Amino acid sequence: MTTRRFEIYAPLQEFHWSESTHELMPGLRITRLDQNLDLRGLDATLAEDERNNVLYASHWLAFDWNEGAVPSPAETMNLVLLALWLVKPTRTHVAFRFQLGHEGAAAEKSSHRLLDRFAWVSGTTHDDFDDTDLRSAAIYYQVLRGLCCARGRLNDALILTVTGCWSHRWQAALICHAAAAEALLTYSTAAGITHRLATSYACLVETSQASRNLAYGEFRDLYSVRSDVMHGRPHNVPAADRLPLLVRFEDVLRTVWRVVLSSPQLIAVLEGSDAQRKTHFVSLTSGYTPPRH
């Protein structure tokens, strides 16, 4: 059977980088296009402002995809955006994806308008990426891709994180990020989950007693906001505090992911059973006494 091969292109909106091309892995790159894509037959589906957004995008995400391969084009695109999000919060997002066929799919074209787009909180984003940022993003992407393809426990945390990044309602975004953190850190359904998660978080991301105490308090406070939202008490969260609290929870989740993605040994543990996770976290937190609340 002839392989149906496609070239996928997605214009990166609000992506600012001074260089031309960075390869995230073989066959996947962020690049300036040497010439405009041949979108004849597709551009009629775009409004004038949308065509301008496509035409004037400085950089594109470009990669090859064989039909049926994992990850899918949508997954690949979201994994790249998540890798960039893990480096630092920006306004970068994707509104369109174009699929151009080659070989067994020669002359086939399709376009996709993306309604689920990475969101951001105004006033909390960075303007530009640099080469160091993109090297970090490449490392994150390659590990995230492995988790996505494995379809294990950490893929659940990945999906929840991406869904939180898509959400434009602060409650939904916060709940998804809290659930993602729990998917990364939990190992038991017993009572005392807030204390257990906060302790695991503190000992995972910090090493000194003082730093762990601060991390413990931050996670515990943010998780209490999650409880208010989950149990129908969002009125307990002042309107002026809601977006700042969401940004803080994003920072907590970003910190956990960075630690996890930097350690193949930790990934192996977290992909395992609750018993394996418990053995790891009990050892990690041994000797640490959290502050009283």
ZADO-1210 file (C-alpha; in nm, 4 decimals, padded with zeros to 6 digits):
<atoms>
<atom x="00.0000" y="00.0000" z="00.0000" code="MET" pos="1"/>
<atom x="00.1317" y="00.3451" z="-00.0919" code="THR" pos="2"/>
<atom x="00.2065" y="00.5675" z="00.2059" code="THR" pos="3"/>
<atom x="-00.0067" y="00.8778" z="00.2123" code="ARG" pos="4"/>
<atom x="00.2291" y="01.1559" z="00.3142" code="ARG" pos="5"/>
<atom x="00.1366" y="01.5100" z="00.4035" code="PHE" pos="6"/>
<atom x="00.3233" y="01.8293" z="00.4791" code="GLU" pos="7"/>
<atom x="00.1627" y="02.0150" z="00.7698" code="ILE" pos="8"/>
<atom x="00.1949" y="02.3898" z="00.8118" code="TYR" pos="9"/>
<atom x="00.0602" y="02.6037" z="01.0951" code="ALA" pos="10"/>
<atom x="00.1258" y="02.9792" z="01.1189" code="PRO" pos="11"/>
<atom x="00.2429" y="03.0739" z="01.4672" code="LEU" pos="12"/>
<atom x="00.0540" y="03.3819" z="01.5787" code="GLN" pos="13"/>
<atom x="00.2212" y="03.6198" z="01.8270" code="GLU" pos="14"/>
<atom x="00.5474" y="03.4230" z="01.8039" code="PHE" pos="15"/>
<atom x="00.8500" y="03.6512" z="01.8167" code="HIS" pos="16"/>
<atom x="01.2000" y="03.5227" z="01.7492" code="TRP" pos="17"/>
<atom x="01.4804" y="03.6974" z="01.5619" code="SER" pos="18"/>
<atom x="01.6237" y="03.3948" z="01.3795" code="GLU" pos="19"/>
<atom x="01.4952" y="03.1919" z="01.0836" code="SER" pos="20"/>
<atom x="01.4766" y="02.8191" z="01.1594" code="THR" pos="21"/>
<atom x="01.5002" y="02.5915" z="01.4612" code="HIS" pos="22"/>
<atom x="01.4599" y="02.2156" z="01.4325" code="GLU" pos="23"/>
<atom x="01.2753" y="02.0726" z="01.7319" code="LEU" pos="24"/>
<atom x="01.3497" y="01.7219" z="01.6078" code="MET" pos="25"/>
<atom x="01.4185" y="01.5733" z="01.2634" code="PRO" pos="26"/>
<atom x="01.1284" y="01.6631" z="01.0351" code="GLY" pos="27"/>
<atom x="00.9766" y="01.9168" z="01.2754" code="LEU" pos="28"/>
<atom x="01.0806" y="02.2791" z="01.2667" code="ARG" pos="29"/>
<atom x="00.9824" y="02.6340" z="01.3486" code="ILE" pos="30"/>
<atom x="01.0762" y="02.8334" z="01.0410" code="THR" pos="31"/>
<atom x="01.0325" y="03.1358" z="00.8216" code="ARG" pos="32"/>
<atom x="00.8927" y="03.0244" z="00.4861" code="LEU" pos="33"/>
<atom x="01.1040" y="03.1082" z="00.1809" code="ASP" pos="34"/>
<atom x="00.7886" y="03.1572" z="-00.0235" code="GLN" pos="35"/>
<atom x="00.4160" y="03.1683" z="00.0343" code="ASN" pos="36"/>
<atom x="00.2334" y="02.8365" z="00.0505" code="LEU" pos="37"/>
<atom x="00.0154" y="02.7391" z="-00.2430" code="ASP" pos="38"/>
<atom x="-00.3205" y="02.7711" z="-00.0677" code="LEU" pos="39"/>
<atom x="-00.5310" y="02.7992" z="-00.3810" code="ARG" pos="40"/>
<atom x="-00.8631" y="02.6339" z="-00.3139" code="GLY" pos="41"/>
<atom x="-00.8231" y="02.6820" z="00.0606" code="LEU" pos="42"/>
<atom x="-00.7981" y="03.0568" z="00.0985" code="ASP" pos="43"/>
<atom x="-01.1637" y="03.1007" z="-00.0005" code="ALA" pos="44"/>
<atom x="-01.2603" y="02.9595" z="00.3395" code="THR" pos="45"/>
<atom x="-01.0705" y="03.2395" z="00.5159" code="LEU" pos="46"/>
<atom x="-01.2025" y="03.5843" z="00.5943" code="ALA" pos="47"/>
<atom x="-00.9872" y="03.8793" z="00.4860" code="GLU" pos="48"/>
<atom x="-00.8395" y="03.9360" z="00.8317" code="ASP" pos="49"/>
<atom x="-00.7675" y="03.5642" z="00.8593" code="GLU" pos="50"/>
<atom x="-00.5863" y="03.5649" z="00.5245" code="ARG" pos="51"/>
<atom x="-00.3792" y="03.8576" z="00.6476" code="ASN" pos="52"/>
<atom x="-00.2912" y="03.6711" z="00.9677" code="ASN" pos="53"/>
<atom x="-00.1717" y="03.3778" z="00.7601" code="VAL" pos="54"/>
<atom x="00.0099" y="03.5912" z="00.5055" code="LEU" pos="55"/>
<atom x="00.1981" y="03.8003" z="00.7586" code="TYR" pos="56"/>
<atom x="00.2889" y="03.5286" z="01.0102" code="ALA" pos="57"/>
<atom x="00.6640" y="03.5579" z="01.0634" code="SER" pos="58"/>
<atom x="00.7168" y="03.1919" z="01.1575" code="HIS" pos="59"/>
<atom x="00.5414" y="02.8646" z="01.0870" code="TRP" pos="60"/>
<atom x="00.5395" y="02.5246" z="01.2470" code="LEU" pos="61"/>
<atom x="00.6185" y="02.2798" z="00.9651" code="ALA" pos="62"/>
<atom x="00.6454" y="01.9011" z="00.9675" code="PHE" pos="63"/>
<atom x="00.5845" y="01.5851" z="00.7653" code="ASP" pos="64"/>
<atom x="00.3187" y="01.3339" z="00.8657" code="TRP" pos="65"/>
<atom x="00.2330" y="00.9885" z="00.7353" code="ASN" pos="66"/>
<atom x="-00.1387" y="00.9234" z="00.7510" code="GLU" pos="67"/>
<atom x="-00.2346" y="00.7289" z="01.0635" code="GLY" pos="68"/>
<atom x="00.0930" y="00.7918" z="01.2432" code="ALA" pos="69"/>
<atom x="00.1013" y="00.8921" z="01.6106" code="VAL" pos="70"/>
<atom x="00.1133" y="01.1654" z="01.7183" code="PRO" pos="71"/>
<atom x="-00.1486" y="01.3141" z="01.4886" code="SER" pos="72"/>
<atom x="-00.0994" y="01.6595" z="01.3354" code="PRO" pos="73"/>
<atom x="-00.3238" y="01.8139" z="01.6029" code="ALA" pos="74"/>
<atom x="-00.1304" y="01.6393" z="01.8800" code="GLU" pos="75"/>
<atom x="00.2049" y="01.7413" z="01.7342" code="THR" pos="76"/>
<atom x="00.0966" y="02.1032" z="01.7145" code="MET" pos="77"/>
<atom x="-00.0348" y="02.1067" z="02.0718" code="ASN" pos="78"/>
<atom x="00.2775" y="01.9360" z="02.2036" code="LEU" pos="79"/>
<atom x="00.4915" y="02.2073" z="02.0448" code="VAL" pos="80"/>
<atom x="00.2743" y="02.4804" z="02.1933" code="LEU" pos="81"/>
<atom x="00.2892" y="02.3091" z="02.5315" code="LEU" pos="82"/>
<atom x="00.6687" y="02.2853" z="02.5091" code="ALA" pos="83"/>
<atom x="00.6822" y="02.6592" z="02.4408" code="LEU" pos="84"/>
<atom x="00.4398" y="02.7201" z="02.7309" code="TRP" pos="85"/>
<atom x="00.6688" y="02.5240" z="02.9613" code="LEU" pos="86"/>
<atom x="00.9601" y="02.7496" z="02.8680" code="VAL" pos="87"/>
<atom x="00.7630" y="03.0634" z="02.9559" code="LYS" pos="88"/>
<atom x="00.4145" y="03.2086" z="02.9130" code="PRO" pos="89"/>
<atom x="00.3683" y="03.3993" z="02.5869" code="THR" pos="90"/>
<atom x="00.0826" y="03.4960" z="02.3582" code="ARG" pos="91"/>
<atom x="00.1848" y="03.2348" z="02.0995" code="THR" pos="92"/>
<atom x="-00.1074" y="03.0406" z="01.9563" code="HIS" pos="93"/>
<atom x="-00.2230" y="02.8711" z="01.6366" code="VAL" pos="94"/>
<atom x="-00.5499" y="02.9521" z="01.4610" code="ALA" pos="95"/>
<atom x="-00.5122" y="02.7493" z="01.1374" code="PHE" pos="96"/>
<atom x="-00.3514" y="02.4290" z="01.0163" code="ARG" pos="97"/>
<atom x="-00.2955" y="02.3426" z="00.6507" code="PHE" pos="98"/>
<atom x="-00.2368" y="01.9918" z="00.5169" code="GLN" pos="99"/>
<atom x="-00.0784" y="01.9457" z="00.1752" code="LEU" pos="100"/>
<atom x="-00.0581" y="01.5974" z="00.0250" code="GLY" pos="101"/>
<atom x="00.2388" y="01.4355" z="-00.1467" code="HIS" pos="102"/>
<atom x="00.3206" y="01.0948" z="-00.2950" code="GLU" pos="103"/>
<atom x="00.0127" y="00.8760" z="-00.2345" code="GLY" pos="104"/>
<atom x="-00.1916" y="01.1845" z="-00.1488" code="ALA" pos="105"/>
<atom x="-00.0594" y="01.4105" z="-00.4237" code="ALA" pos="106"/>
<atom x="-00.2677" y="01.7219" z="-00.4910" code="ALA" pos="107"/>
<atom x="-00.4843" y="01.6722" z="-00.1809" code="GLU" pos="108"/>
<atom x="-00.5255" y="01.9820" z="00.0352" code="LYS" pos="109"/>
<atom x="-00.7213" y="02.0600" z="00.3466" code="SER" pos="110"/>
<atom x="-00.7407" y="02.3369" z="00.6030" code="SER" pos="111"/>
<atom x="-00.8515" y="02.3397" z="00.9636" code="HIS" pos="112"/>
<atom x="-00.9704" y="02.6395" z="01.1621" code="ARG" pos="113"/>
<atom x="-00.8757" y="02.5779" z="01.5240" code="LEU" pos="114"/>
<atom x="-01.1266" y="02.6867" z="01.7836" code="LEU" pos="115"/>
<atom x="-00.9279" y="02.5414" z="02.0741" code="ASP" pos="116"/>
<atom x="-00.6351" y="02.7814" z="02.1025" code="ARG" pos="117"/>
<atom x="-00.3773" y="02.8410" z="02.3720" code="PHE" pos="118"/>
<atom x="-00.4935" y="03.1323" z="02.5861" code="ALA" pos="119"/>
<atom x="-00.3017" y="03.3700" z="02.8108" code="TRP" pos="120"/>
<atom x="-00.3571" y="03.6173" z="03.0913" code="VAL" pos="121"/>
<atom x="-00.2862" y="03.9717" z="02.9791" code="SER" pos="122"/>
<atom x="00.0058" y="04.1386" z="03.1503" code="GLY" pos="123"/>
<atom x="00.1750" y="03.8123" z="03.2510" code="THR" pos="124"/>
<atom x="00.3396" y="03.7062" z="02.9234" code="THR" pos="125"/>
<atom x="00.6870" y="03.7436" z="02.7769" code="HIS" pos="126"/>
<atom x="00.7255" y="03.9094" z="02.4374" code="ASP" pos="127"/>
<atom x="01.0070" y="03.7141" z="02.2741" code="ASP" pos="128"/>
<atom x="01.1808" y="03.3796" z="02.2535" code="PHE" pos="129"/>
<atom x="01.5558" y="03.3395" z="02.2153" code="ASP" pos="130"/>
<atom x="01.7733" y="03.0505" z="02.0975" code="ASP" pos="131"/>
<atom x="01.8135" y="02.9134" z="02.4511" code="THR" pos="132"/>
<atom x="01.4352" y="02.9070" z="02.4915" code="ASP" pos="133"/>
<atom x="01.3912" y="02.7071" z="02.1720" code="LEU" pos="134"/>
<atom x="01.6612" y="02.4595" z="02.2683" code="ARG" pos="135"/>
<atom x="01.4730" y="02.4003" z="02.5946" code="SER" pos="136"/>
<atom x="01.1453" y="02.3702" z="02.4043" code="ALA" pos="137"/>
<atom x="01.3003" y="02.1076" z="02.1767" code="ALA" pos="138"/>
<atom x="01.4030" y="01.8989" z="02.4790" code="ILE" pos="139"/>
<atom x="01.0576" y="01.9303" z="02.6347" code="TYR" pos="140"/>
<atom x="00.8846" y="01.8469" z="02.3073" code="TYR" pos="141"/>
<atom x="01.0773" y="01.5264" z="02.2511" code="GLN" pos="142"/>
<atom x="00.9953" y="01.3951" z="02.5999" code="VAL" pos="143"/>
<atom x="00.6313" y="01.5058" z="02.5767" code="LEU" pos="144"/>
<atom x="00.6032" y="01.3315" z="02.2413" code="ARG" pos="145"/>
<atom x="00.7175" y="01.0058" z="02.4009" code="GLY" pos="146"/>
<atom x="00.4566" y="01.0426" z="02.6767" code="LEU" pos="147"/>
<atom x="00.1850" y="01.1117" z="02.4203" code="CYS" pos="148"/>
<atom x="00.2779" y="00.8081" z="02.2110" code="CYS" pos="149"/>
<atom x="00.2988" y="00.5830" z="02.5190" code="ALA" pos="150"/>
<atom x="-00.0602" y="00.6699" z="02.6165" code="ARG" pos="151"/>
<atom x="00.0246" y="00.6017" z="02.9821" code="GLY" pos="152"/>
<atom x="-00.0603" y="00.7792" z="03.3083" code="ARG" pos="153"/>
<atom x="00.1358" y="01.0914" z="03.2254" code="LEU" pos="154"/>
<atom x="-00.0552" y="01.1351" z="02.9006" code="ASN" pos="155"/>
<atom x="-00.3587" y="01.2036" z="03.1197" code="ASP" pos="156"/>
<atom x="-00.1694" y="01.4846" z="03.2940" code="ALA" pos="157"/>
<atom x="-00.0594" y="01.6108" z="02.9536" code="LEU" pos="158"/>
<atom x="-00.4165" y="01.6238" z="02.8193" code="ILE" pos="159"/>
<atom x="-00.5412" y="01.8024" z="03.1315" code="LEU" pos="160"/>
<atom x="-00.2600" y="02.0576" z="03.1051" code="THR" pos="161"/>
<atom x="-00.3333" y="02.1320" z="02.7390" code="VAL" pos="162"/>
<atom x="-00.7053" y="02.1603" z="02.8111" code="THR" pos="163"/>
<atom x="-00.6285" y="02.4076" z="03.0889" code="GLY" pos="164"/>
<atom x="-00.4176" y="02.6095" z="02.8462" code="CYS" pos="165"/>
<atom x="-00.7129" y="02.6213" z="02.6041" code="TRP" pos="166"/>
<atom x="-00.9676" y="02.7303" z="02.8644" code="SER" pos="167"/>
<atom x="-01.0854" y="03.0903" z="02.8604" code="HIS" pos="168"/>
<atom x="-01.2824" y="03.0620" z="03.1860" code="ARG" pos="169"/>
<atom x="-01.0666" y="03.0953" z="03.4945" code="TRP" pos="170"/>
<atom x="-01.2592" y="02.8240" z="03.6803" code="GLN" pos="171"/>
<atom x="-01.2165" y="02.5667" z="03.4027" code="ALA" pos="172"/>
<atom x="-00.8492" y="02.6499" z="03.3519" code="ALA" pos="173"/>
<atom x="-00.7734" y="02.6302" z="03.7236" code="LEU" pos="174"/>
<atom x="-00.9577" y="02.3000" z="03.7670" code="ILE" pos="175"/>
<atom x="-00.7742" y="02.1446" z="03.4713" code="CYS" pos="176"/>
<atom x="-00.4353" y="02.2613" z="03.5983" code="HIS" pos="177"/>
<atom x="-00.5142" y="02.1340" z="03.9480" code="ALA" pos="178"/>
<atom x="-00.6226" y="01.7985" z="03.8045" code="ALA" pos="179"/>
<atom x="-00.3036" y="01.7818" z="03.5983" code="ALA" pos="180"/>
<atom x="-00.0922" y="01.8486" z="03.9074" code="ALA" pos="181"/>
<atom x="-00.2814" y="01.5778" z="04.0917" code="GLU" pos="182"/>
<atom x="-00.2309" y="01.3349" z="03.8009" code="ALA" pos="183"/>
<atom x="00.1433" y="01.3989" z="03.8287" code="LEU" pos="184"/>
<atom x="00.1750" y="01.3837" z="04.2073" code="LEU" pos="185"/>
<atom x="-00.0922" y="01.1545" z="04.3474" code="THR" pos="186"/>
<atom x="-00.0442" y="00.7970" z="04.4679" code="TYR" pos="187"/>
<atom x="-00.3420" y="00.7334" z="04.6986" code="SER" pos="188"/>
<atom x="-00.7156" y="00.7941" z="04.7265" code="THR" pos="189"/>
<atom x="-00.7018" y="00.8058" z="05.1079" code="ALA" pos="190"/>
<atom x="-00.8047" y="01.1127" z="05.3076" code="ALA" pos="191"/>
<atom x="-00.5567" y="01.3980" z="05.3425" code="GLY" pos="192"/>
<atom x="-00.4941" y="01.4556" z="04.9729" code="ILE" pos="193"/>
<atom x="-00.4165" y="01.8275" z="05.0049" code="THR" pos="194"/>
<atom x="-00.1419" y="01.7667" z="05.2603" code="HIS" pos="195"/>
<atom x="-00.0079" y="01.4713" z="05.0623" code="ARG" pos="196"/>
<atom x="00.0043" y="01.6588" z="04.7302" code="LEU" pos="197"/>
<atom x="00.1547" y="01.9716" z="04.8848" code="ALA" pos="198"/>
<atom x="00.4237" y="01.7669" z="05.0596" code="THR" pos="199"/>
<atom x="00.5083" y="01.5741" z="04.7429" code="SER" pos="200"/>
<atom x="00.5239" y="01.8974" z="04.5437" code="TYR" pos="201"/>
<atom x="00.7454" y="02.0742" z="04.7954" code="ALA" pos="202"/>
<atom x="00.9951" y="01.7898" z="04.8164" code="CYS" pos="203"/>
<atom x="00.9945" y="01.7324" z="04.4412" code="LEU" pos="204"/>
<atom x="01.0771" y="02.0893" z="04.3415" code="VAL" pos="205"/>
<atom x="01.2865" y="02.2108" z="04.6382" code="GLU" pos="206"/>
<atom x="01.5625" y="02.0735" z="04.8610" code="THR" pos="207"/>
<atom x="01.6052" y="02.3065" z="05.1618" code="SER" pos="208"/>
<atom x="01.3617" y="02.3183" z="05.4538" code="GLN" pos="209"/>
<atom x="01.2840" y="02.6872" z="05.4056" code="ALA" pos="210"/>
<atom x="01.2221" y="02.6562" z="05.0310" code="SER" pos="211"/>
<atom x="01.0103" y="02.3476" z="05.0817" code="ARG" pos="212"/>
<atom x="00.7993" y="02.5292" z="05.3403" code="ASN" pos="213"/>
<atom x="00.7279" y="02.8089" z="05.0926" code="LEU" pos="214"/>
<atom x="00.6443" y="02.5619" z="04.8160" code="ALA" pos="215"/>
<atom x="00.4220" y="02.3614" z="05.0509" code="TYR" pos="216"/>
<atom x="00.2292" y="02.6718" z="05.1545" code="GLY" pos="217"/>
<atom x="00.1888" y="02.7870" z="04.7938" code="GLU" pos="218"/>
<atom x="00.0489" y="02.4539" z="04.6762" code="PHE" pos="219"/>
<atom x="-00.1791" y="02.4179" z="04.9764" code="ARG" pos="220"/>
<atom x="-00.3226" y="02.7680" z="04.9333" code="ASP" pos="221"/>
<atom x="-00.3825" y="02.7194" z="04.5609" code="LEU" pos="222"/>
<atom x="-00.5388" y="02.3766" z="04.6103" code="TYR" pos="223"/>
<atom x="-00.7861" y="02.5295" z="04.8549" code="SER" pos="224"/>
<atom x="-00.8991" y="02.7600" z="04.5720" code="VAL" pos="225"/>
<atom x="-00.9521" y="02.4510" z="04.3591" code="ARG" pos="226"/>
<atom x="-01.1737" y="02.3124" z="04.6375" code="SER" pos="227"/>
<atom x="-01.3819" y="02.6310" z="04.6453" code="ASP" pos="228"/>
<atom x="-01.4417" y="02.6091" z="04.2719" code="VAL" pos="229"/>
<atom x="-01.5081" y="02.2329" z="04.2725" code="MET" pos="230"/>
<atom x="-01.7612" y="02.2592" z="04.5538" code="HIS" pos="231"/>
<atom x="-01.9558" y="02.5536" z="04.4185" code="GLY" pos="232"/>
<atom x="-01.7993" y="02.8287" z="04.6263" code="ARG" pos="233"/>
<atom x="-01.6290" y="03.0503" z="04.3637" code="PRO" pos="234"/>
<atom x="-01.7763" y="03.3519" z="04.5466" code="HIS" pos="235"/>
<atom x="-01.5099" y="03.2820" z="04.8130" code="ASN" pos="236"/>
<atom x="-01.2485" y="03.3888" z="04.5599" code="VAL" pos="237"/>
<atom x="-01.2495" y="03.7691" z="04.5130" code="PRO" pos="238"/>
<atom x="-01.2843" y="03.8705" z="04.1480" code="ALA" pos="239"/>
<atom x="-00.9586" y="04.0667" z="04.1571" code="ALA" pos="240"/>
<atom x="-00.7700" y="03.7576" z="04.2776" code="ASP" pos="241"/>
<atom x="-00.8976" y="03.5036" z="04.0257" code="ARG" pos="242"/>
<atom x="-00.6608" y="03.5558" z="03.7331" code="LEU" pos="243"/>
<atom x="-00.3546" y="03.6104" z="03.9576" code="PRO" pos="244"/>
<atom x="-00.4373" y="03.2821" z="04.1339" code="LEU" pos="245"/>
<atom x="-00.4700" y="03.1080" z="03.7987" code="LEU" pos="246"/>
<atom x="-00.1282" y="03.2407" z="03.6926" code="VAL" pos="247"/>
<atom x="00.0227" y="03.1137" z="04.0187" code="ARG" pos="248"/>
<atom x="-00.1276" y="02.7683" z="03.9610" code="PHE" pos="249"/>
<atom x="00.0110" y="02.7679" z="03.6073" code="GLU" pos="250"/>
<atom x="00.3547" y="02.8465" z="03.7488" code="ASP" pos="251"/>
<atom x="00.3241" y="02.5580" z="03.9959" code="VAL" pos="252"/>
<atom x="00.2228" y="02.3157" z="03.7216" code="LEU" pos="253"/>
<atom x="00.4962" y="02.4454" z="03.4909" code="ARG" pos="254"/>
<atom x="00.7515" y="02.3850" z="03.7673" code="THR" pos="255"/>
<atom x="00.6344" y="02.0259" z="03.8246" code="VAL" pos="256"/>
<atom x="00.6447" y="01.9448" z="03.4541" code="TRP" pos="257"/>
<atom x="00.9970" y="02.0825" z="03.4161" code="ARG" pos="258"/>
<atom x="01.1217" y="01.8589" z="03.6966" code="VAL" pos="259"/>
<atom x="00.9408" y="01.5540" z="03.5600" code="VAL" pos="260"/>
<atom x="01.0563" y="01.6013" z="03.2013" code="LEU" pos="261"/>
<atom x="01.4185" y="01.6365" z="03.3102" code="SER" pos="262"/>
<atom x="01.4284" y="01.2914" z="03.4734" code="SER" pos="263"/>
<atom x="01.3720" y="00.9645" z="03.2823" code="PRO" pos="264"/>
<atom x="01.3880" y="00.7806" z="03.6156" code="GLN" pos="265"/>
<atom x="01.1074" y="00.9931" z="03.7595" code="LEU" pos="266"/>
<atom x="00.8984" y="00.9460" z="03.4453" code="ILE" pos="267"/>
<atom x="00.9334" y="00.5691" z="03.4809" code="ALA" pos="268"/>
<atom x="00.8085" y="00.5895" z="03.8404" code="VAL" pos="269"/>
<atom x="00.5159" y="00.8186" z="03.7576" code="LEU" pos="270"/>
<atom x="00.4081" y="00.5965" z="03.4681" code="GLU" pos="271"/>
<atom x="00.3950" y="00.3050" z="03.7129" code="GLY" pos="272"/>
<atom x="00.1402" y="00.1931" z="03.9712" code="SER" pos="273"/>
<atom x="00.0250" y="00.3837" z="04.2791" code="ASP" pos="274"/>
<atom x="00.2415" y="00.1494" z="04.4850" code="ALA" pos="275"/>
<atom x="00.5500" y="00.2463" z="04.2848" code="GLN" pos="276"/>
<atom x="00.4637" y="00.6126" z="04.3152" code="ARG" pos="277"/>
<atom x="00.4054" y="00.5804" z="04.6888" code="LYS" pos="278"/>
<atom x="00.7443" y="00.4164" z="04.7442" code="THR" pos="279"/>
<atom x="00.9116" y="00.7033" z="04.5583" code="HIS" pos="280"/>
<atom x="00.7264" y="00.9897" z="04.7264" code="PHE" pos="281"/>
<atom x="00.7468" y="00.8423" z="05.0765" code="VAL" pos="282"/>
<atom x="01.1227" y="00.8165" z="05.0316" code="SER" pos="283"/>
<atom x="01.1440" y="01.1649" z="04.8805" code="LEU" pos="284"/>
<atom x="00.9493" y="01.3286" z="05.1637" code="THR" pos="285"/>
<atom x="01.1125" y="01.1314" z="05.4449" code="SER" pos="286"/>
<atom x="01.2458" y="01.3640" z="05.7109" code="GLY" pos="287"/>
<atom x="01.0488" y="01.6658" z="05.5970" code="TYR" pos="288"/>
<atom x="00.7921" y="01.8137" z="05.8358" code="THR" pos="289"/>
<atom x="00.5637" y="02.0689" z="05.6689" code="PRO" pos="290"/>
<atom x="00.4654" y="02.3862" z="05.8542" code="PRO" pos="291"/>
<atom x="00.1425" y="02.3795" z="06.0538" code="ARG" pos="292"/>
<atom x="-00.1632" y="02.5511" z="05.9132" code="HIS" pos="293"/>
</atoms>
